[in-house]
Amino acid sequence: MRLVGRVPRTRLAGNAMVRLVDPPFHVLVALVEGSPFAIEDACNHAGASLSEGERKGTCVACPMHGYRFDLTTGELVEPRGFCDNQRRLVARIEGEEVVVWDPGAGVTLFGP
């Protein structure tokens, strides 16, 4: 696995979302019910930055067309079938930081 970056937990307070720079697609990092999650930041539909979208509960809405993705799974929630799910990355709490790792191409993550 490759280290993508670290985010201080204080930056993720409330419903905050943070964009980690990791070309070419960058990574959106968020806490959901205290657990860390990371998905590819560029919307699979049109490439807009999801970290600039609106968060409601466990979902983020793309700022360009409103497509909603689940932050915990990367799954496209609405509208169904219009684009692929967002790729998930590994996010773990280490002390006062959330550390994000890229598991590599072809690796599918299951569970929270």
VENCORUR-V327133 format. One record per run of one state. SS is the DSSP state (~ for helix, > for strand, _ for the rest). FROM is the first residue (numbers start at 1). LEN is the number of residues. If there is no record, write none. Layout:
ss=SS from=FROM len=LEN
ss=SS from=FROM len=LEN
//
This chain:
ss=_ from=1 len=1
ss=> from=2 len=7
ss=~ from=9 len=4
ss=_ from=13 len=4
ss=> from=17 len=4
ss=_ from=21 len=6
ss=> from=27 len=6
ss=_ from=33 len=2
ss=> from=35 len=6
ss=_ from=41 len=1
ss=> from=42 len=1
ss=_ from=43 len=6
ss=> from=49 len=1
ss=~ from=50 len=3
ss=_ from=53 len=1
ss=> from=54 len=3
ss=_ from=57 len=2
ss=> from=59 len=3
ss=_ from=62 len=6
ss=> from=68 len=3
ss=_ from=71 len=5
ss=> from=76 len=3
ss=_ from=79 len=9
ss=> from=88 len=7
ss=_ from=95 len=2
ss=> from=97 len=6
ss=_ from=103 len=10
//
